């Protein structure tokens, strides 16, 4: 049985692996170890293909900010 994937290169598949591993919770260092990329390349792939497009990251950041504000205000 073959995957019969066309129109992509080995490098495309490695880039997809970077994204999927990261989304599964792997750290950048873990992703780099598995895929053979440098940390710089992992960050570049994530930056170009993921960070700028994921609304969940934005929501998570806002939630963290709201929690920090609530903690600060409750400490007064």
mmCIF file of the N, C-alpha and C atoms, coordinates in Angstrom:
data_MODEL
# 
_entry.id   MODEL 
# 
loop_
_atom_site.group_PDB 
_atom_site.id 
_atom_site.type_symbol 
_atom_site.label_atom_id 
_atom_site.label_alt_id 
_atom_site.label_comp_id 
_atom_site.label_asym_id 
_atom_site.label_entity_id 
_atom_site.label_seq_id 
_atom_site.pdbx_PDB_ins_code 
_atom_site.Cartn_x 
_atom_site.Cartn_y 
_atom_site.Cartn_z 
_atom_site.occupancy 
_atom_site.B_iso_or_equiv 
_atom_site.pdbx_formal_charge 
_atom_site.auth_seq_id 
_atom_site.auth_comp_id 
_atom_site.auth_asym_id 
_atom_site.auth_atom_id 
_atom_site.pdbx_PDB_model_num 
ATOM 1   N N  . UNK A 1 1  ? 0.845  -1.168 0.000  1.00 0.00 ? 1  UNK A N  1 
ATOM 2   C CA . UNK A 1 1  ? 0.000  0.000  0.000  1.00 0.00 ? 1  UNK A CA 1 
ATOM 3   C C  . UNK A 1 1  ? 0.896  1.238  0.000  1.00 0.00 ? 1  UNK A C  1 
ATOM 4   N N  . UNK A 1 2  ? 0.551  2.221  -0.804 1.00 0.00 ? 2  UNK A N  1 
ATOM 5   C CA . UNK A 1 2  ? 1.287  3.478  -0.825 1.00 0.00 ? 2  UNK A CA 1 
ATOM 6   C C  . UNK A 1 2  ? 0.368  4.607  -0.396 1.00 0.00 ? 2  UNK A C  1 
ATOM 7   N N  . UNK A 1 3  ? 0.972  5.686  0.056  1.00 0.00 ? 3  UNK A N  1 
ATOM 8   C CA . UNK A 1 3  ? 0.189  6.839  0.510  1.00 0.00 ? 3  UNK A CA 1 
ATOM 9   C C  . UNK A 1 3  ? -0.418 7.598  -0.653 1.00 0.00 ? 3  UNK A C  1 
ATOM 10  N N  . UNK A 1 4  ? 0.170  7.454  -1.825 1.00 0.00 ? 4  UNK A N  1 
ATOM 11  C CA . UNK A 1 4  ? -0.291 8.144  -3.026 1.00 0.00 ? 4  UNK A CA 1 
ATOM 12  C C  . UNK A 1 4  ? -0.491 9.643  -2.792 1.00 0.00 ? 4  UNK A C  1 
ATOM 13  N N  . UNK A 1 5  ? 0.502  10.239 -2.174 1.00 0.00 ? 5  UNK A N  1 
ATOM 14  C CA . UNK A 1 5  ? 0.491  11.681 -1.937 1.00 0.00 ? 5  UNK A CA 1 
ATOM 15  C C  . UNK A 1 5  ? 1.237  12.333 -3.087 1.00 0.00 ? 5  UNK A C  1 
ATOM 16  N N  . UNK A 1 6  ? 0.618  13.337 -3.698 1.00 0.00 ? 6  UNK A N  1 
ATOM 17  C CA . UNK A 1 6  ? 1.294  14.023 -4.793 1.00 0.00 ? 6  UNK A CA 1 
ATOM 18  C C  . UNK A 1 6  ? 1.243  15.521 -4.541 1.00 0.00 ? 6  UNK A C  1 
ATOM 19  N N  . UNK A 1 7  ? 2.155  16.220 -5.173 1.00 0.00 ? 7  UNK A N  1 
ATOM 20  C CA . UNK A 1 7  ? 2.181  17.669 -5.076 1.00 0.00 ? 7  UNK A CA 1 
ATOM 21  C C  . UNK A 1 7  ? 2.867  18.210 -3.843 1.00 0.00 ? 7  UNK A C  1 
ATOM 22  N N  . UNK A 1 8  ? 3.487  17.347 -3.063 1.00 0.00 ? 8  UNK A N  1 
ATOM 23  C CA . UNK A 1 8  ? 4.235  17.795 -1.888 1.00 0.00 ? 8  UNK A CA 1 
ATOM 24  C C  . UNK A 1 8  ? 5.620  17.178 -1.904 1.00 0.00 ? 8  UNK A C  1 
ATOM 25  N N  . UNK A 1 9  ? 6.509  17.826 -1.195 1.00 0.00 ? 9  UNK A N  1 
ATOM 26  C CA . UNK A 1 9  ? 7.869  17.313 -1.102 1.00 0.00 ? 9  UNK A CA 1 
ATOM 27  C C  . UNK A 1 9  ? 8.112  16.773 0.300  1.00 0.00 ? 9  UNK A C  1 
ATOM 28  N N  . UNK A 1 10 ? 9.237  16.125 0.467  1.00 0.00 ? 10 UNK A N  1 
ATOM 29  C CA . UNK A 1 10 ? 9.644  15.640 1.779  1.00 0.00 ? 10 UNK A CA 1 
ATOM 30  C C  . UNK A 1 10 ? 9.692  16.793 2.768  1.00 0.00 ? 10 UNK A C  1 
ATOM 31  N N  . UNK A 1 11 ? 10.154 17.944 2.307  1.00 0.00 ? 11 UNK A N  1 
ATOM 32  C CA . UNK A 1 11 ? 10.260 19.111 3.188  1.00 0.00 ? 11 UNK A CA 1 
ATOM 33  C C  . UNK A 1 11 ? 8.880  19.619 3.605  1.00 0.00 ? 11 UNK A C  1 
ATOM 34  N N  . UNK A 1 12 ? 7.887  19.528 2.705  1.00 0.00 ? 12 UNK A N  1 
ATOM 35  C CA . UNK A 1 12 ? 6.519  19.894 3.068  1.00 0.00 ? 12 UNK A CA 1 
ATOM 36  C C  . UNK A 1 12 ? 6.020  18.987 4.194  1.00 0.00 ? 12 UNK A C  1 
ATOM 37  N N  . UNK A 1 13 ? 6.298  17.708 4.074  1.00 0.00 ? 13 UNK A N  1 
ATOM 38  C CA . UNK A 1 13 ? 5.849  16.755 5.082  1.00 0.00 ? 13 UNK A CA 1 
ATOM 39  C C  . UNK A 1 13 ? 6.543  16.989 6.419  1.00 0.00 ? 13 UNK A C  1 
ATOM 40  N N  . UNK A 1 14 ? 7.820  17.343 6.389  1.00 0.00 ? 14 UNK A N  1 
ATOM 41  C CA . UNK A 1 14 ? 8.527  17.662 7.634  1.00 0.00 ? 14 UNK A CA 1 
ATOM 42  C C  . UNK A 1 14 ? 7.931  18.903 8.281  1.00 0.00 ? 14 UNK A C  1 
ATOM 43  N N  . UNK A 1 15 ? 7.584  19.891 7.471  1.00 0.00 ? 15 UNK A N  1 
ATOM 44  C CA . UNK A 1 15 ? 6.965  21.098 8.008  1.00 0.00 ? 15 UNK A CA 1 
ATOM 45  C C  . UNK A 1 15 ? 5.625  20.788 8.655  1.00 0.00 ? 15 UNK A C  1 
ATOM 46  N N  . UNK A 1 16 ? 4.851  19.921 8.022  1.00 0.00 ? 16 UNK A N  1 
ATOM 47  C CA . UNK A 1 16 ? 3.582  19.499 8.602  1.00 0.00 ? 16 UNK A CA 1 
ATOM 48  C C  . UNK A 1 16 ? 3.819  18.769 9.918  1.00 0.00 ? 16 UNK A C  1 
ATOM 49  N N  . UNK A 1 17 ? 4.840  17.960 9.962  1.00 0.00 ? 17 UNK A N  1 
ATOM 50  C CA . UNK A 1 17 ? 5.171  17.250 11.203 1.00 0.00 ? 17 UNK A CA 1 
ATOM 51  C C  . UNK A 1 17 ? 5.508  18.240 12.314 1.00 0.00 ? 17 UNK A C  1 
ATOM 52  N N  . UNK A 1 18 ? 6.235  19.300 11.981 1.00 0.00 ? 18 UNK A N  1 
ATOM 53  C CA . UNK A 1 18 ? 6.564  20.333 12.975 1.00 0.00 ? 18 UNK A CA 1 
ATOM 54  C C  . UNK A 1 18 ? 5.278  20.892 13.572 1.00 0.00 ? 18 UNK A C  1 
ATOM 55  N N  . UNK A 1 19 ? 4.344  21.264 12.731 1.00 0.00 ? 19 UNK A N  1 
ATOM 56  C CA . UNK A 1 19 ? 3.088  21.839 13.206 1.00 0.00 ? 19 UNK A CA 1 
ATOM 57  C C  . UNK A 1 19 ? 2.301  20.855 14.049 1.00 0.00 ? 19 UNK A C  1 
ATOM 58  N N  . UNK A 1 20 ? 2.176  19.624 13.581 1.00 0.00 ? 20 UNK A N  1 
ATOM 59  C CA . UNK A 1 20 ? 1.367  18.635 14.299 1.00 0.00 ? 20 UNK A CA 1 
ATOM 60  C C  . UNK A 1 20 ? 1.994  18.258 15.639 1.00 0.00 ? 20 UNK A C  1 
ATOM 61  N N  . UNK A 1 21 ? 3.298  18.120 15.666 1.00 0.00 ? 21 UNK A N  1 
ATOM 62  C CA . UNK A 1 21 ? 3.974  17.814 16.935 1.00 0.00 ? 21 UNK A CA 1 
ATOM 63  C C  . UNK A 1 21 ? 3.788  18.944 17.935 1.00 0.00 ? 21 UNK A C  1 
ATOM 64  N N  . UNK A 1 22 ? 3.940  20.177 17.466 1.00 0.00 ? 22 UNK A N  1 
ATOM 65  C CA . UNK A 1 22 ? 3.786  21.333 18.346 1.00 0.00 ? 22 UNK A CA 1 
ATOM 66  C C  . UNK A 1 22 ? 2.360  21.424 18.879 1.00 0.00 ? 22 UNK A C  1 
ATOM 67  N N  . UNK A 1 23 ? 1.382  21.237 18.010 1.00 0.00 ? 23 UNK A N  1 
ATOM 68  C CA . UNK A 1 23 ? -0.013 21.284 18.425 1.00 0.00 ? 23 UNK A CA 1 
ATOM 69  C C  . UNK A 1 23 ? -0.351 20.163 19.406 1.00 0.00 ? 23 UNK A C  1 
ATOM 70  N N  . UNK A 1 24 ? 0.384  19.070 19.316 1.00 0.00 ? 24 UNK A N  1 
ATOM 71  C CA . UNK A 1 24 ? 0.172  17.945 20.240 1.00 0.00 ? 24 UNK A CA 1 
ATOM 72  C C  . UNK A 1 24 ? 0.816  18.196 21.595 1.00 0.00 ? 24 UNK A C  1 
ATOM 73  N N  . UNK A 1 25 ? 1.559  19.307 21.715 1.00 0.00 ? 25 UNK A N  1 
ATOM 74  C CA . UNK A 1 25 ? 2.150  19.656 22.999 1.00 0.00 ? 25 UNK A CA 1 
ATOM 75  C C  . UNK A 1 25 ? 3.648  19.475 23.088 1.00 0.00 ? 25 UNK A C  1 
ATOM 76  N N  . UNK A 1 26 ? 4.285  19.073 22.008 1.00 0.00 ? 26 UNK A N  1 
ATOM 77  C CA . UNK A 1 26 ? 5.745  18.922 22.027 1.00 0.00 ? 26 UNK A CA 1 
ATOM 78  C C  . UNK A 1 26 ? 6.406  20.297 22.086 1.00 0.00 ? 26 UNK A C  1 
ATOM 79  N N  . UNK A 1 27 ? 7.498  20.391 22.809 1.00 0.00 ? 27 UNK A N  1 
ATOM 80  C CA . UNK A 1 27 ? 8.249  21.643 22.860 1.00 0.00 ? 27 UNK A CA 1 
ATOM 81  C C  . UNK A 1 27 ? 8.998  21.830 21.542 1.00 0.00 ? 27 UNK A C  1 
ATOM 82  N N  . UNK A 1 28 ? 9.476  23.034 21.323 1.00 0.00 ? 28 UNK A N  1 
ATOM 83  C CA . UNK A 1 28 ? 10.250 23.293 20.112 1.00 0.00 ? 28 UNK A CA 1 
ATOM 84  C C  . UNK A 1 28 ? 11.490 22.405 20.065 1.00 0.00 ? 28 UNK A C  1 
ATOM 85  N N  . UNK A 1 29 ? 12.133 22.208 21.204 1.00 0.00 ? 29 UNK A N  1 
ATOM 86  C CA . UNK A 1 29 ? 13.332 21.361 21.246 1.00 0.00 ? 29 UNK A CA 1 
ATOM 87  C C  . UNK A 1 29 ? 12.978 19.905 20.914 1.00 0.00 ? 29 UNK A C  1 
ATOM 88  N N  . UNK A 1 30 ? 11.854 19.431 21.430 1.00 0.00 ? 30 UNK A N  1 
ATOM 89  C CA . UNK A 1 30 ? 11.423 18.062 21.121 1.00 0.00 ? 30 UNK A CA 1 
ATOM 90  C C  . UNK A 1 30 ? 11.115 17.920 19.642 1.00 0.00 ? 30 UNK A C  1 
ATOM 91  N N  . UNK A 1 31 ? 10.433 18.910 19.086 1.00 0.00 ? 31 UNK A N  1 
ATOM 92  C CA . UNK A 1 31 ? 10.108 18.881 17.656 1.00 0.00 ? 31 UNK A CA 1 
ATOM 93  C C  . UNK A 1 31 ? 11.393 18.843 16.834 1.00 0.00 ? 31 UNK A C  1 
ATOM 94  N N  . UNK A 1 32 ? 12.347 19.685 17.177 1.00 0.00 ? 32 UNK A N  1 
ATOM 95  C CA . UNK A 1 32 ? 13.609 19.736 16.437 1.00 0.00 ? 32 UNK A CA 1 
ATOM 96  C C  . UNK A 1 32 ? 14.335 18.396 16.492 1.00 0.00 ? 32 UNK A C  1 
ATOM 97  N N  . UNK A 1 33 ? 14.292 17.755 17.640 1.00 0.00 ? 33 UNK A N  1 
ATOM 98  C CA . UNK A 1 33 ? 14.961 16.465 17.791 1.00 0.00 ? 33 UNK A CA 1 
ATOM 99  C C  . UNK A 1 33 ? 14.326 15.405 16.901 1.00 0.00 ? 33 UNK A C  1 
ATOM 100 N N  . UNK A 1 34 ? 13.009 15.416 16.830 1.00 0.00 ? 34 UNK A N  1 
ATOM 101 C CA . UNK A 1 34 ? 12.308 14.410 16.026 1.00 0.00 ? 34 UNK A CA 1 
ATOM 102 C C  . UNK A 1 34 ? 12.466 14.662 14.539 1.00 0.00 ? 34 UNK A C  1 
ATOM 103 N N  . UNK A 1 35 ? 12.319 15.923 14.113 1.00 0.00 ? 35 UNK A N  1 
ATOM 104 C CA . UNK A 1 35 ? 12.304 16.219 12.678 1.00 0.00 ? 35 UNK A CA 1 
ATOM 105 C C  . UNK A 1 35 ? 13.684 16.462 12.085 1.00 0.00 ? 35 UNK A C  1 
ATOM 106 N N  . UNK A 1 36 ? 14.667 16.725 12.948 1.00 0.00 ? 36 UNK A N  1 
ATOM 107 C CA . UNK A 1 36 ? 16.001 17.010 12.445 1.00 0.00 ? 36 UNK A CA 1 
ATOM 108 C C  . UNK A 1 36 ? 16.216 18.468 12.080 1.00 0.00 ? 36 UNK A C  1 
ATOM 109 N N  . UNK A 1 37 ? 15.243 19.311 12.365 1.00 0.00 ? 37 UNK A N  1 
ATOM 110 C CA . UNK A 1 37 ? 15.401 20.744 12.123 1.00 0.00 ? 37 UNK A CA 1 
ATOM 111 C C  . UNK A 1 37 ? 16.227 21.363 13.248 1.00 0.00 ? 37 UNK A C  1 
ATOM 112 N N  . UNK A 1 38 ? 16.781 22.535 12.980 1.00 0.00 ? 38 UNK A N  1 
ATOM 113 C CA . UNK A 1 38 ? 17.386 23.319 14.048 1.00 0.00 ? 38 UNK A CA 1 
ATOM 114 C C  . UNK A 1 38 ? 16.255 24.014 14.799 1.00 0.00 ? 38 UNK A C  1 
ATOM 115 N N  . UNK A 1 39 ? 16.540 24.472 16.015 1.00 0.00 ? 39 UNK A N  1 
ATOM 116 C CA . UNK A 1 39 ? 15.533 25.234 16.760 1.00 0.00 ? 39 UNK A CA 1 
ATOM 117 C C  . UNK A 1 39 ? 15.099 26.462 15.969 1.00 0.00 ? 39 UNK A C  1 
ATOM 118 N N  . UNK A 1 40 ? 16.051 27.101 15.328 1.00 0.00 ? 40 UNK A N  1 
ATOM 119 C CA . UNK A 1 40 ? 15.744 28.280 14.511 1.00 0.00 ? 40 UNK A CA 1 
ATOM 120 C C  . UNK A 1 40 ? 14.769 27.929 13.394 1.00 0.00 ? 40 UNK A C  1 
ATOM 121 N N  . UNK A 1 41 ? 14.982 26.794 12.742 1.00 0.00 ? 41 UNK A N  1 
ATOM 122 C CA . UNK A 1 41 ? 14.087 26.384 11.657 1.00 0.00 ? 41 UNK A CA 1 
ATOM 123 C C  . UNK A 1 41 ? 12.698 26.030 12.182 1.00 0.00 ? 41 UNK A C  1 
ATOM 124 N N  . UNK A 1 42 ? 12.637 25.365 13.341 1.00 0.00 ? 42 UNK A N  1 
ATOM 125 C CA . UNK A 1 42 ? 11.340 25.038 13.931 1.00 0.00 ? 42 UNK A CA 1 
ATOM 126 C C  . UNK A 1 42 ? 10.573 26.323 14.210 1.00 0.00 ? 42 UNK A C  1 
ATOM 127 N N  . UNK A 1 43 ? 11.236 27.285 14.828 1.00 0.00 ? 43 UNK A N  1 
ATOM 128 C CA . UNK A 1 43 ? 10.581 28.562 15.129 1.00 0.00 ? 43 UNK A CA 1 
ATOM 129 C C  . UNK A 1 43 ? 10.133 29.265 13.857 1.00 0.00 ? 43 UNK A C  1 
ATOM 130 N N  . UNK A 1 44 ? 10.954 29.203 12.826 1.00 0.00 ? 44 UNK A N  1 
ATOM 131 C CA . UNK A 1 44 ? 10.611 29.841 11.561 1.00 0.00 ? 44 UNK A CA 1 
ATOM 132 C C  . UNK A 1 44 ? 9.381  29.192 10.935 1.00 0.00 ? 44 UNK A C  1 
ATOM 133 N N  . UNK A 1 45 ? 9.323  27.879 10.963 1.00 0.00 ? 45 UNK A N  1 
ATOM 134 C CA . UNK A 1 45 ? 8.167  27.161 10.410 1.00 0.00 ? 45 UNK A CA 1 
ATOM 135 C C  . UNK A 1 45 ? 6.914  27.508 11.200 1.00 0.00 ? 45 UNK A C  1 
ATOM 136 N N  . UNK A 1 46 ? 7.022  27.489 12.512 1.00 0.00 ? 46 UNK A N  1 
ATOM 137 C CA . UNK A 1 46 ? 5.868  27.824 13.341 1.00 0.00 ? 46 UNK A CA 1 
ATOM 138 C C  . UNK A 1 46 ? 5.434  29.264 13.128 1.00 0.00 ? 46 UNK A C  1 
ATOM 139 N N  . UNK A 1 47 ? 6.396  30.157 13.032 1.00 0.00 ? 47 UNK A N  1 
ATOM 140 C CA . UNK A 1 47 ? 6.082  31.571 12.833 1.00 0.00 ? 47 UNK A CA 1 
ATOM 141 C C  . UNK A 1 47 ? 5.385  31.796 11.494 1.00 0.00 ? 47 UNK A C  1 
ATOM 142 N N  . UNK A 1 48 ? 5.882  31.169 10.456 1.00 0.00 ? 48 UNK A N  1 
ATOM 143 C CA . UNK A 1 48 ? 5.337  31.377 9.118  1.00 0.00 ? 48 UNK A CA 1 
ATOM 144 C C  . UNK A 1 48 ? 3.982  30.702 8.914  1.00 0.00 ? 48 UNK A C  1 
ATOM 145 N N  . UNK A 1 49 ? 3.752  29.596 9.615  1.00 0.00 ? 49 UNK A N  1 
ATOM 146 C CA . UNK A 1 49 ? 2.582  28.792 9.311  1.00 0.00 ? 49 UNK A CA 1 
ATOM 147 C C  . UNK A 1 49 ? 1.568  28.633 10.435 1.00 0.00 ? 49 UNK A C  1 
ATOM 148 N N  . UNK A 1 50 ? 1.895  29.097 11.615 1.00 0.00 ? 50 UNK A N  1 
ATOM 149 C CA . UNK A 1 50 ? 1.001  28.797 12.723 1.00 0.00 ? 50 UNK A CA 1 
ATOM 150 C C  . UNK A 1 50 ? 0.704  29.987 13.620 1.00 0.00 ? 50 UNK A C  1 
ATOM 151 N N  . UNK A 1 51 ? 1.738  30.588 14.178 1.00 0.00 ? 51 UNK A N  1 
ATOM 152 C CA . UNK A 1 51 ? 1.533  31.613 15.192 1.00 0.00 ? 51 UNK A CA 1 
ATOM 153 C C  . UNK A 1 51 ? 0.644  32.745 14.720 1.00 0.00 ? 51 UNK A C  1 
ATOM 154 N N  . UNK A 1 52 ? 0.819  33.173 13.496 1.00 0.00 ? 52 UNK A N  1 
ATOM 155 C CA . UNK A 1 52 ? 0.057  34.327 13.015 1.00 0.00 ? 52 UNK A CA 1 
ATOM 156 C C  . UNK A 1 52 ? -1.371 33.979 12.649 1.00 0.00 ? 52 UNK A C  1 
ATOM 157 N N  . UNK A 1 53 ? -1.747 32.724 12.679 1.00 0.00 ? 53 UNK A N  1 
ATOM 158 C CA . UNK A 1 53 ? -3.067 32.337 12.197 1.00 0.00 ? 53 UNK A CA 1 
ATOM 159 C C  . UNK A 1 53 ? -3.951 31.660 13.233 1.00 0.00 ? 53 UNK A C  1 
ATOM 160 N N  . UNK A 1 54 ? -3.461 31.386 14.419 1.00 0.00 ? 54 UNK A N  1 
ATOM 161 C CA . UNK A 1 54 ? -4.226 30.591 15.351 1.00 0.00 ? 54 UNK A CA 1 
ATOM 162 C C  . UNK A 1 54 ? -4.932 31.459 16.390 1.00 0.00 ? 54 UNK A C  1 
ATOM 163 N N  . UNK A 1 55 ? -6.241 31.577 16.290 1.00 0.00 ? 55 UNK A N  1 
ATOM 164 C CA . UNK A 1 55 ? -6.966 32.390 17.260 1.00 0.00 ? 55 UNK A CA 1 
ATOM 165 C C  . UNK A 1 55 ? -6.904 31.819 18.673 1.00 0.00 ? 55 UNK A C  1 
ATOM 166 N N  . UNK A 1 56 ? -6.674 30.525 18.802 1.00 0.00 ? 56 UNK A N  1 
ATOM 167 C CA . UNK A 1 56 ? -6.561 29.922 20.134 1.00 0.00 ? 56 UNK A CA 1 
ATOM 168 C C  . UNK A 1 56 ? -5.358 30.485 20.895 1.00 0.00 ? 56 UNK A C  1 
ATOM 169 N N  . UNK A 1 57 ? -4.276 30.769 20.196 1.00 0.00 ? 57 UNK A N  1 
ATOM 170 C CA . UNK A 1 57 ? -3.120 31.372 20.855 1.00 0.00 ? 57 UNK A CA 1 
ATOM 171 C C  . UNK A 1 57 ? -3.479 32.756 21.377 1.00 0.00 ? 57 UNK A C  1 
ATOM 172 N N  . UNK A 1 58 ? -4.217 33.513 20.600 1.00 0.00 ? 58 UNK A N  1 
ATOM 173 C CA . UNK A 1 58 ? -4.629 34.844 21.032 1.00 0.00 ? 58 UNK A CA 1 
ATOM 174 C C  . UNK A 1 58 ? -5.552 34.744 22.240 1.00 0.00 ? 58 UNK A C  1 
ATOM 175 N N  . UNK A 1 59 ? -6.503 33.814 22.207 1.00 0.00 ? 59 UNK A N  1 
ATOM 176 C CA . UNK A 1 59 ? -7.411 33.637 23.338 1.00 0.00 ? 59 UNK A CA 1 
ATOM 177 C C  . UNK A 1 59 ? -6.655 33.223 24.593 1.00 0.00 ? 59 UNK A C  1 
ATOM 178 N N  . UNK A 1 60 ? -5.696 32.330 24.444 1.00 0.00 ? 60 UNK A N  1 
ATOM 179 C CA . UNK A 1 60 ? -4.904 31.884 25.587 1.00 0.00 ? 60 UNK A CA 1 
ATOM 180 C C  . UNK A 1 60 ? -4.127 33.043 26.195 1.00 0.00 ? 60 UNK A C  1 
ATOM 181 N N  . UNK A 1 61 ? -3.576 33.899 25.350 1.00 0.00 ? 61 UNK A N  1 
ATOM 182 C CA . UNK A 1 61 ? -2.828 35.056 25.848 1.00 0.00 ? 61 UNK A CA 1 
ATOM 183 C C  . UNK A 1 61 ? -3.739 36.018 26.602 1.00 0.00 ? 61 UNK A C  1 
ATOM 184 N N  . UNK A 1 62 ? -4.920 36.270 26.070 1.00 0.00 ? 62 UNK A N  1 
ATOM 185 C CA . UNK A 1 62 ? -5.867 37.163 26.734 1.00 0.00 ? 62 UNK A CA 1 
ATOM 186 C C  . UNK A 1 62 ? -6.311 36.566 28.066 1.00 0.00 ? 62 UNK A C  1 
ATOM 187 N N  . UNK A 1 63 ? -6.563 35.282 28.097 1.00 0.00 ? 63 UNK A N  1 
ATOM 188 C CA . UNK A 1 63 ? -6.944 34.619 29.347 1.00 0.00 ? 63 UNK A CA 1 
ATOM 189 C C  . UNK A 1 63 ? -5.855 34.778 30.395 1.00 0.00 ? 63 UNK A C  1 
ATOM 190 N N  . UNK A 1 64 ? -4.612 34.581 29.999 1.00 0.00 ? 64 UNK A N  1 
ATOM 191 C CA . UNK A 1 64 ? -3.491 34.746 30.935 1.00 0.00 ? 64 UNK A CA 1 
ATOM 192 C C  . UNK A 1 64 ? -3.415 36.175 31.450 1.00 0.00 ? 64 UNK A C  1 
ATOM 193 N N  . UNK A 1 65 ? -3.643 37.129 30.581 1.00 0.00 ? 65 UNK A N  1 
ATOM 194 C CA . UNK A 1 65 ? -3.633 38.536 30.985 1.00 0.00 ? 65 UNK A CA 1 
ATOM 195 C C  . UNK A 1 65 ? -4.753 38.811 31.982 1.00 0.00 ? 65 UNK A C  1 
ATOM 196 N N  . UNK A 1 66 ? -5.945 38.309 31.709 1.00 0.00 ? 66 UNK A N  1 
ATOM 197 C CA . UNK A 1 66 ? -7.075 38.511 32.617 1.00 0.00 ? 66 UNK A CA 1 
ATOM 198 C C  . UNK A 1 66 ? -6.820 37.878 33.986 1.00 0.00 ? 66 UNK A C  1 
ATOM 199 N N  . UNK A 1 67 ? -6.222 36.696 33.999 1.00 0.00 ? 67 UNK A N  1 
ATOM 200 C CA . UNK A 1 67 ? -5.888 36.031 35.268 1.00 0.00 ? 67 UNK A CA 1 
ATOM 201 C C  . UNK A 1 67 ? -4.871 36.850 36.041 1.00 0.00 ? 67 UNK A C  1 
ATOM 202 N N  . UNK A 1 68 ? -3.860 37.354 35.339 1.00 0.00 ? 68 UNK A N  1 
ATOM 203 C CA . UNK A 1 68 ? -2.834 38.168 36.001 1.00 0.00 ? 68 UNK A CA 1 
ATOM 204 C C  . UNK A 1 68 ? -3.451 39.439 36.593 1.00 0.00 ? 68 UNK A C  1 
ATOM 205 N N  . UNK A 1 69 ? -4.339 40.096 35.857 1.00 0.00 ? 69 UNK A N  1 
ATOM 206 C CA . UNK A 1 69 ? -5.012 41.295 36.364 1.00 0.00 ? 69 UNK A CA 1 
ATOM 207 C C  . UNK A 1 69 ? -5.861 40.966 37.590 1.00 0.00 ? 69 UNK A C  1 
ATOM 208 N N  . UNK A 1 70 ? -6.584 39.852 37.530 1.00 0.00 ? 70 UNK A N  1 
ATOM 209 C CA . UNK A 1 70 ? -7.441 39.462 38.648 1.00 0.00 ? 70 UNK A CA 1 
ATOM 210 C C  . UNK A 1 70 ? -6.603 39.188 39.900 1.00 0.00 ? 70 UNK A C  1 
ATOM 211 N N  . UNK A 1 71 ? -5.463 38.528 39.725 1.00 0.00 ? 71 UNK A N  1 
ATOM 212 C CA . UNK A 1 71 ? -4.576 38.255 40.859 1.00 0.00 ? 71 UNK A CA 1 
ATOM 213 C C  . UNK A 1 71 ? -4.039 39.553 41.445 1.00 0.00 ? 71 UNK A C  1 
ATOM 214 N N  . UNK A 1 72 ? -3.674 40.477 40.564 1.00 0.00 ? 72 UNK A N  1 
ATOM 215 C CA . UNK A 1 72 ? -3.121 41.754 41.019 1.00 0.00 ? 72 UNK A CA 1 
ATOM 216 C C  . UNK A 1 72 ? -4.181 42.544 41.800 1.00 0.00 ? 72 UNK A C  1 
ATOM 217 N N  . UNK A 1 73 ? -5.399 42.560 41.283 1.00 0.00 ? 73 UNK A N  1 
ATOM 218 C CA . UNK A 1 73 ? -6.455 43.310 41.937 1.00 0.00 ? 73 UNK A CA 1 
ATOM 219 C C  . UNK A 1 73 ? -6.892 42.664 43.247 1.00 0.00 ? 73 UNK A C  1 
ATOM 220 N N  . UNK A 1 74 ? -6.874 41.341 43.323 1.00 0.00 ? 74 UNK A N  1 
ATOM 221 C CA . UNK A 1 74 ? -7.282 40.666 44.562 1.00 0.00 ? 74 UNK A CA 1 
ATOM 222 C C  . UNK A 1 74 ? -6.222 40.822 45.646 1.00 0.00 ? 74 UNK A C  1 
ATOM 223 N N  . UNK A 1 75 ? -4.999 41.149 45.251 1.00 0.00 ? 75 UNK A N  1 
ATOM 224 C CA . UNK A 1 75 ? -3.916 41.359 46.207 1.00 0.00 ? 75 UNK A CA 1 
ATOM 225 C C  . UNK A 1 75 ? -3.926 42.720 46.837 1.00 0.00 ? 75 UNK A C  1 
ATOM 226 N N  . UNK A 1 76 ? -4.767 43.632 46.354 1.00 0.00 ? 76 UNK A N  1 
ATOM 227 C CA . UNK A 1 76 ? -4.835 45.010 46.880 1.00 0.00 ? 76 UNK A CA 1 
ATOM 228 C C  . UNK A 1 76 ? -5.608 45.059 48.162 1.00 0.00 ? 76 UNK A C  1 
# 
